[in-house]
Amino acid sequence: MNNQSVEEEEKALRESLSKLQGKVKQQRELVERLKQLKQKSLIEKNGQQKSIKTLINEQKFLTTNRINKNKKPSNPITKPIFTNTPTGRKYHIPLSVNSKVTLNQNLTRLPNRKKQVNINNPFIQKILSSRRYHRTYNRFFFNGYKYVLIHMDRCFCLLSTCNEITKEPIEDAYSMPNHIKYNGKYYIKQPNGNYHMEQTSRIKHNENKANLPCKYYTSYGICTQPFCLYLHDPKHVALCPRMQSNKNHKCLDKSCHYSHKPTQFNSPSCKFFQIGKCTNNDCIFTHKLEDQSSPICRPFACLKYCESGLNCKFIHSFNCPDVKEYGRCLDPNDCNCLHNSDLIENDMKLITRNEDNDNVVSIVYDSNNDDKEGKDKNDYNNNDNNMSDSDDENVEFIVGPVGDSISDNKNYVSL
C-alpha cells in the first residue's frame, strides 16, 4: 500500500511539473513577442524623430537665411552708381535704409534682371536627366512644381527647374515645401528634391515586373527579349498605323503584330468630333471631347496606349509631348512620336504654301455687267465640268468683288 501511494504521488508531481513547464514556455513566448513589439515601436519612434530633426534643421536654415537677407547693412550710405547714356552720365542717388527721399523720374534705374537657371549645378543636371528618363509618364502639379509618380506610387520625382507660377529658378531643395499629401498619404521631401512616401524612404522597393506592361510589346506588338519579366497582354497593344492611314482602314500584312481592333485605349481622338462635324458612323477614332490647352497624354503618345481611355484628362494624340511642353524633343534619336511644326513653343505655326500658285491668273466676274455678259457667265459656269479636264486645271476662279469697283481692279478680265 505504501509503495502504491508513493508511485501515485510521483505521478502527480510529474504531471504538475509538466504543466508548470508548459506555462513557463508560454510566458517566455509572450515575453519575446513583447520584446519584438517594443523594438518595432522604438525603431518607428527613432525614424519619426530623425524626420522631425531634419525638418527642424531645414526650418532653422530657412530662418537664418531670411534673417541674413533682412539684416541692415553696416554702411547705410553707398557710393553713387552711374550709367553711360547718350546725353551723358546719370547718377543714382545713394539712399539710406530709413530715408524717405524718392528718386526723380528723369533719373535712370538699373533694370531688374531675372535669375537664370544654372545648368552646371548637379541638382539641376539630375532634374534634366530625369525629364528624359521619365518622359513616358504624365505630370503632377503641386505648389508650383511638376513631378512624376514612380516606383509603384511611392515616389514623386521632381521635373521643374523653376517655379512654374513665379518663374523663380531652383538652386536646391530648401525652398520647396517639406511634404506633399496625395490620396490621403504623406510624402516627405528628400535632399535631391524628390518626395518619398512616409516611413518607406529608406526601404528598397522591388517592383513586381510581372504586373507592369512591357513598353516594347505595347508599342510594337512584339518583344525581342526572350526572358522579359514584364507583362505581355495581347489586349494591351497599340493600334496598327496602316489602319489609321488608309481610307479603308485595313491592314493587308499578315505578319503584322499590331492590334487591329480600335478601342478607346489605343485609337487617337477624332479631330472632327472636337468640332462637332463627324458624320462617319463607322469612325475608328475615339469620340472624346478634349481641351486643346491641356497637355498631351504621354503614355498614349510614346507607348500608343492609355489605360484611362475616355476618362483621361489629357489629349490623345501621337504628337511629341516634349515639343509642346519644352519646345523641343528631349530624345530625338529614339522618339517615335510626330514632331509637327504647329507644336512649337508659343503656338508659332510655320506657314506652308504652294509657291506655284503665285503665277496663276485670277479671273473675276462682274455681277453688275449687262445681260449678255451674264448669259456668257452662266454658260461658262455650266461648262465648268468640261474645263476641269482641260490643261488649265490650276486656274483659280474667284467670284465676287475684290476692290471698291470691279472695273478698277488690275486683275479684271472682261469676258
C-alpha positions as CSV (number, residue, x, y, z in Angstrom):
1,M,0.0,0.0,0.0
2,N,2.8,2.4,0.8
3,N,4.5,1.7,-2.5
4,Q,1.3,2.4,-4.4
5,S,0.8,5.7,-2.6
6,V,4.4,6.7,-3.3
7,E,4.0,5.9,-7.0
8,E,0.8,7.9,-7.2
9,E,2.4,10.9,-5.6
10,E,5.3,10.7,-8.0
11,K,2.9,10.6,-11.0
12,A,1.0,13.6,-9.6
13,L,4.3,15.5,-9.1
14,R,5.4,14.7,-12.7
15,E,2.1,16.0,-14.1
16,S,2.4,19.2,-12.1
17,L,5.9,19.6,-13.4
18,S,4.9,19.2,-17.0
19,K,2.1,21.7,-16.5
20,L,4.5,24.2,-14.9
21,Q,7.0,23.7,-17.8
22,G,4.2,24.4,-20.4
23,K,3.2,27.6,-18.6
24,V,6.8,28.7,-18.4
25,K,7.2,28.2,-22.2
26,Q,4.0,30.2,-22.9
27,Q,5.3,33.0,-20.7
28,R,8.6,33.0,-22.5
29,E,6.9,33.3,-25.8
30,L,4.8,36.2,-24.6
31,V,7.9,38.0,-23.3
32,E,9.7,37.5,-26.7
33,R,6.6,38.9,-28.5
34,L,6.5,41.9,-26.2
35,K,10.2,42.5,-26.9
36,Q,9.7,42.4,-30.6
37,L,6.8,44.8,-30.4
38,K,8.8,47.2,-28.3
39,Q,11.7,47.0,-30.7
40,K,9.5,47.8,-33.6
41,S,7.9,50.8,-31.7
42,L,11.4,52.1,-30.8
43,I,12.5,51.8,-34.5
44,E,9.4,53.7,-35.6
45,K,10.0,56.4,-33.0
46,N,13.6,56.8,-34.0
47,G,12.6,57.2,-37.6
48,Q,10.0,59.8,-36.7
49,Q,12.5,61.7,-34.5
50,K,15.0,61.7,-37.3
51,S,12.4,63.0,-39.8
52,I,11.4,65.7,-37.3
53,K,15.1,66.6,-36.7
54,T,15.6,67.0,-40.5
55,L,12.5,69.2,-40.8
56,I,13.7,71.3,-37.8
57,N,17.2,71.7,-39.3
58,E,15.7,72.8,-42.6
59,Q,13.4,75.3,-40.9
60,K,16.4,76.7,-39.0
61,F,18.4,77.0,-42.2
62,L,15.5,78.9,-43.9
63,T,15.0,81.2,-40.9
64,T,18.7,82.1,-40.8
65,N,18.7,82.8,-44.5
66,R,15.7,85.1,-44.1
67,I,17.3,86.9,-41.1
68,N,20.6,87.4,-43.1
69,K,18.7,88.8,-46.0
70,N,16.7,91.2,-43.9
71,K,19.7,92.5,-41.9
72,K,20.6,96.1,-42.3
73,P,23.9,96.9,-43.9
74,S,26.7,98.2,-41.8
75,N,27.2,101.2,-44.1
76,P,23.7,102.5,-45.0
77,I,25.2,105.1,-47.3
78,T,26.5,103.6,-50.5
79,K,28.6,105.1,-53.3
80,P,26.8,106.7,-56.2
81,I,26.2,104.5,-59.2
82,F,26.2,105.9,-62.7
83,T,25.4,104.7,-66.1
84,N,26.5,105.9,-69.5
85,T,23.7,107.3,-71.7
86,P,23.7,109.2,-75.0
87,T,23.2,112.5,-73.1
88,G,25.9,111.8,-70.5
89,R,26.2,110.1,-67.2
90,K,23.2,109.9,-65.0
91,Y,23.7,109.1,-61.3
92,H,21.6,107.0,-59.0
93,I,21.2,108.9,-55.7
94,P,22.6,106.9,-52.8
95,L,19.8,106.5,-50.2
96,S,20.0,105.3,-46.7
97,V,17.7,102.5,-45.4
98,N,15.4,104.8,-43.4
99,S,15.5,107.6,-45.9
100,K,12.2,108.9,-47.3
101,V,13.7,110.6,-50.4
102,T,12.4,109.3,-53.7
103,L,14.2,109.1,-56.9
104,N,13.5,111.6,-59.6
105,Q,11.6,110.2,-62.6
106,N,14.2,111.7,-65.0
107,L,17.0,109.6,-63.5
108,T,17.7,106.1,-64.9
109,R,17.4,103.0,-62.8
110,L,19.1,99.7,-63.0
111,P,17.0,97.0,-64.8
112,N,15.5,94.2,-62.8
113,R,17.5,91.2,-64.0
114,K,15.8,87.8,-63.8
115,K,17.8,84.9,-62.4
116,Q,18.7,82.2,-64.8
117,V,18.9,78.5,-64.2
118,N,22.5,77.3,-63.6
119,I,22.9,74.3,-65.8
120,N,26.2,73.3,-64.2
121,N,24.5,72.8,-60.9
122,P,24.4,69.0,-60.2
123,F,20.9,69.5,-58.7
124,I,19.6,70.9,-62.0
125,Q,21.5,68.3,-64.0
126,K,19.7,65.5,-62.2
127,I,16.3,67.1,-62.9
128,L,17.1,67.4,-66.6
129,S,18.2,63.8,-66.8
130,S,15.0,62.6,-65.0
131,R,12.9,64.5,-67.6
132,R,14.3,62.4,-70.4
133,Y,14.2,59.1,-68.3
134,H,10.6,59.6,-67.2
135,R,9.2,61.1,-70.4
136,T,6.5,58.4,-70.8
137,Y,4.8,59.4,-67.5
138,N,2.2,62.1,-67.1
139,R,3.0,65.1,-64.9
140,F,1.6,66.0,-61.5
141,F,1.4,69.6,-60.3
142,F,2.0,70.6,-56.6
143,N,2.8,74.0,-55.2
144,G,4.1,75.3,-58.5
145,Y,6.3,72.4,-59.3
146,K,5.9,69.4,-61.7
147,Y,6.5,65.8,-60.6
148,V,6.3,62.3,-61.9
149,L,4.8,59.5,-59.7
150,I,7.2,56.4,-60.0
151,H,8.2,53.3,-58.1
152,M,4.6,51.9,-57.6
153,D,3.2,55.2,-56.4
154,R,5.8,55.6,-53.7
155,C,8.0,58.4,-55.0
156,F,7.4,61.8,-56.6
157,C,10.3,62.8,-58.9
158,L,11.0,66.5,-59.4
159,L,11.0,67.7,-63.1
160,S,10.8,71.5,-62.7
161,T,13.9,73.7,-62.8
162,C,11.9,76.7,-61.6
163,N,8.6,77.6,-60.1
164,E,6.0,77.3,-62.8
165,I,4.0,80.2,-61.3
166,T,6.6,82.7,-60.1
167,K,9.3,81.6,-62.7
168,E,12.0,81.7,-59.9
169,P,14.8,79.2,-60.6
170,I,15.6,76.4,-58.1
171,E,19.1,76.1,-56.7
172,D,18.4,73.4,-54.0
173,A,15.5,71.7,-52.2
174,Y,15.5,74.1,-49.2
175,S,13.0,76.5,-50.8
176,M,10.5,73.7,-51.6
177,P,7.7,72.5,-49.2
178,N,8.5,69.9,-46.6
179,H,5.8,67.4,-47.5
180,I,3.1,66.6,-50.1
181,K,-0.3,65.0,-49.5
182,Y,-1.7,62.8,-52.2
183,N,-4.6,60.3,-51.9
184,G,-4.5,60.6,-48.1
185,K,-0.8,59.7,-47.9
186,Y,2.1,62.0,-47.0
187,Y,5.3,62.2,-49.0
188,I,8.4,63.6,-47.2
189,K,11.0,65.8,-49.0
190,Q,14.5,64.4,-49.7
191,P,17.7,66.4,-50.3
192,N,17.6,65.7,-54.0
193,G,14.1,67.3,-54.4
194,N,12.1,64.1,-54.6
195,Y,9.4,63.1,-52.2
196,H,9.2,59.6,-50.7
197,M,6.2,58.0,-49.0
198,E,6.2,58.4,-45.2
199,Q,8.1,55.6,-43.3
200,T,9.3,54.0,-46.6
201,S,12.0,56.4,-47.7
202,R,14.9,54.0,-46.6
203,I,13.4,50.8,-47.8
204,K,14.3,49.5,-51.3
205,H,11.1,48.5,-53.0
206,N,11.4,45.7,-55.6
207,E,8.7,46.3,-58.2
208,N,6.8,43.3,-59.3
209,K,7.6,43.5,-63.0
210,A,5.1,40.8,-63.8
211,N,2.3,43.3,-63.1
212,L,3.7,46.0,-65.3
213,P,3.2,46.0,-69.1
214,C,6.1,45.7,-71.4
215,K,6.8,49.0,-73.2
216,Y,8.1,47.4,-76.4
217,Y,5.2,44.9,-76.6
218,T,2.5,47.6,-76.1
219,S,4.2,49.9,-78.7
220,Y,5.1,47.4,-81.4
221,G,3.1,44.3,-80.5
222,I,6.3,42.2,-80.2
223,C,9.2,41.9,-77.7
224,T,12.6,40.6,-78.8
225,Q,13.8,39.8,-75.3
226,P,13.3,36.1,-74.6
227,F,13.4,36.4,-70.8
228,C,11.4,39.6,-70.4
229,L,9.9,39.9,-66.9
230,Y,7.2,42.4,-67.9
231,L,3.6,41.6,-68.8
232,H,2.7,40.7,-72.4
233,D,-1.0,41.2,-72.8
234,P,-2.4,40.8,-76.3
235,K,-5.3,43.2,-75.4
236,H,-2.7,45.8,-74.3
237,V,-1.2,46.6,-77.8
238,A,-1.1,49.7,-80.0
239,L,-3.4,50.1,-83.0
240,C,-2.0,49.3,-86.4
241,P,-0.8,52.5,-88.1
242,R,-1.8,51.2,-91.6
243,M,-5.5,51.1,-90.4
244,Q,-5.2,54.8,-89.4
245,S,-3.7,56.0,-92.6
246,N,-5.7,54.0,-95.2
247,K,-9.1,55.1,-96.3
248,N,-10.5,51.6,-96.0
249,H,-8.9,51.2,-92.5
250,K,-7.5,47.8,-93.4
251,C,-4.1,46.1,-93.0
252,L,-3.1,43.5,-95.6
253,D,0.1,42.5,-93.9
254,K,-0.4,39.0,-92.5
255,S,2.7,39.2,-90.3
256,C,1.6,42.5,-88.6
257,H,1.9,42.3,-84.8
258,Y,-0.2,45.4,-84.1
259,S,-3.7,45.3,-82.8
260,H,-6.4,45.6,-85.5
261,K,-9.3,46.3,-83.1
262,P,-9.7,50.1,-82.4
263,T,-10.7,50.8,-78.8
264,Q,-10.8,53.9,-76.6
265,F,-7.4,52.9,-75.2
266,N,-5.3,52.6,-78.5
267,S,-7.1,54.9,-81.0
268,P,-6.4,58.7,-81.1
269,S,-9.2,61.2,-80.6
270,C,-11.3,62.2,-83.6
271,K,-10.5,65.8,-84.8
272,F,-13.9,66.2,-86.5
273,F,-15.7,65.2,-83.3
274,Q,-14.0,68.1,-81.4
275,I,-15.6,70.5,-83.9
276,G,-18.9,68.6,-83.9
277,K,-18.7,67.6,-87.6
278,C,-18.0,63.9,-87.5
279,T,-20.6,62.2,-89.8
280,N,-18.9,58.8,-90.1
281,N,-20.9,56.2,-88.3
282,D,-18.0,53.7,-88.6
283,C,-15.4,56.1,-87.3
284,I,-12.4,54.2,-85.8
285,F,-11.1,57.2,-83.9
286,T,-12.2,57.8,-80.3
287,H,-15.0,60.4,-79.8
288,K,-13.6,62.1,-76.7
289,L,-14.0,65.9,-76.0
290,E,-10.7,67.4,-75.1
291,D,-9.4,70.8,-74.1
292,Q,-6.7,71.8,-76.6
293,S,-4.8,73.8,-73.9
294,S,-4.3,70.7,-71.8
295,P,-1.0,68.7,-72.3
296,I,-0.7,65.6,-74.5
297,C,-1.1,62.2,-72.8
298,R,2.5,60.9,-72.6
299,P,1.6,57.1,-72.3
300,F,-0.6,57.4,-75.4
301,A,1.9,59.5,-77.4
302,C,5.0,57.4,-76.5
303,L,3.6,53.9,-76.0
304,K,0.5,54.3,-78.2
305,Y,-1.8,53.1,-75.4
306,C,-3.5,54.7,-72.5
307,E,-5.2,52.7,-69.7
308,S,-7.5,55.6,-68.8
309,G,-9.3,55.7,-72.1
310,L,-12.2,58.1,-72.2
311,N,-11.6,59.1,-68.6
312,C,-8.2,60.5,-69.4
313,K,-7.9,64.3,-68.9
314,F,-5.1,64.7,-71.4
315,I,-5.1,64.9,-75.3
316,H,-4.9,61.5,-77.1
317,S,-2.6,62.4,-79.9
318,F,0.6,61.0,-81.4
319,N,2.4,64.4,-81.4
320,C,5.5,64.7,-79.3
321,P,4.5,65.9,-75.8
322,D,8.0,67.3,-75.1
323,V,7.7,69.7,-78.1
324,K,4.5,71.1,-76.7
325,E,5.9,71.4,-73.1
326,Y,9.5,72.3,-73.6
327,G,9.6,73.5,-77.2
328,R,12.0,70.7,-78.4
329,C,12.2,66.9,-78.3
330,L,14.3,65.6,-75.4
331,D,15.1,62.3,-77.1
332,P,15.2,62.9,-80.9
333,N,17.1,59.7,-81.7
334,D,14.7,57.2,-80.0
335,C,11.4,59.2,-80.0
336,N,8.7,57.6,-82.1
337,C,6.2,60.5,-81.9
338,L,5.2,63.0,-84.5
339,H,7.1,66.3,-84.5
340,N,4.8,68.8,-86.2
341,S,5.7,72.4,-86.6
342,D,2.4,73.6,-85.0
343,L,3.5,72.3,-81.6
344,I,6.4,74.7,-81.3
345,E,6.6,76.9,-78.3
346,N,4.1,79.8,-78.0
347,D,2.0,78.0,-80.7
348,M,4.0,79.5,-83.5
349,K,2.9,77.8,-86.7
350,L,5.2,77.7,-89.8
351,I,3.3,78.9,-92.8
352,T,3.3,76.3,-95.6
353,R,2.0,77.3,-99.0
354,N,2.3,76.3,-102.6
355,E,4.5,78.8,-104.4
356,D,3.4,77.6,-107.8
357,N,0.1,79.4,-107.3
358,D,1.8,82.8,-107.4
359,N,1.8,82.9,-111.3
360,V,-1.8,81.7,-111.6
361,V,-4.2,84.2,-113.4
362,S,-7.2,85.1,-111.2
363,I,-10.4,85.6,-113.1
364,V,-13.1,87.9,-111.6
365,Y,-16.7,88.2,-112.8
366,D,-18.7,91.4,-112.6
367,S,-22.2,90.8,-111.3
368,N,-23.3,94.3,-112.4
369,N,-22.5,93.8,-116.1
370,D,-25.1,93.7,-118.9
371,D,-27.4,90.7,-119.5
372,K,-25.3,89.5,-122.4
373,E,-22.2,89.1,-120.2
374,G,-24.4,87.5,-117.6
375,K,-25.6,84.9,-120.1
376,D,-22.0,84.2,-121.1
377,K,-21.1,83.9,-117.4
378,N,-23.9,81.3,-116.8
379,D,-22.8,79.3,-119.9
380,Y,-19.3,79.4,-118.7
381,N,-20.3,78.1,-115.2
382,N,-22.3,75.3,-116.8
383,N,-19.3,74.2,-118.7
384,D,-17.2,74.1,-115.6
385,N,-17.0,70.3,-115.5
386,N,-15.7,70.1,-119.1
387,M,-13.0,72.7,-118.3
388,S,-11.7,70.6,-115.4
389,D,-10.4,68.1,-118.0
390,S,-8.5,70.7,-119.9
391,D,-4.9,71.8,-119.5
392,D,-5.8,74.8,-117.4
393,E,-6.6,73.0,-114.2
394,N,-4.5,75.3,-111.9
395,V,-6.6,78.4,-112.7
396,E,-8.4,80.0,-109.7
397,F,-12.0,81.2,-110.3
398,I,-12.8,84.0,-107.8
399,V,-16.4,85.1,-107.8
400,G,-17.4,88.4,-106.2
401,P,-15.9,91.9,-105.9
402,V,-12.3,92.3,-104.8
403,G,-11.9,96.1,-104.6
404,D,-14.3,99.1,-104.4
405,S,-15.2,98.8,-108.1
406,I,-14.5,95.7,-110.2
407,S,-13.7,97.7,-113.3
408,D,-10.8,99.4,-111.5
409,N,-9.3,96.1,-110.4
410,K,-6.0,95.3,-112.1
411,N,-6.9,91.6,-112.4
412,Y,-10.3,92.4,-114.1
413,V,-10.9,90.4,-117.3
414,S,-13.9,91.2,-119.3
415,L,-15.5,88.0,-120.8
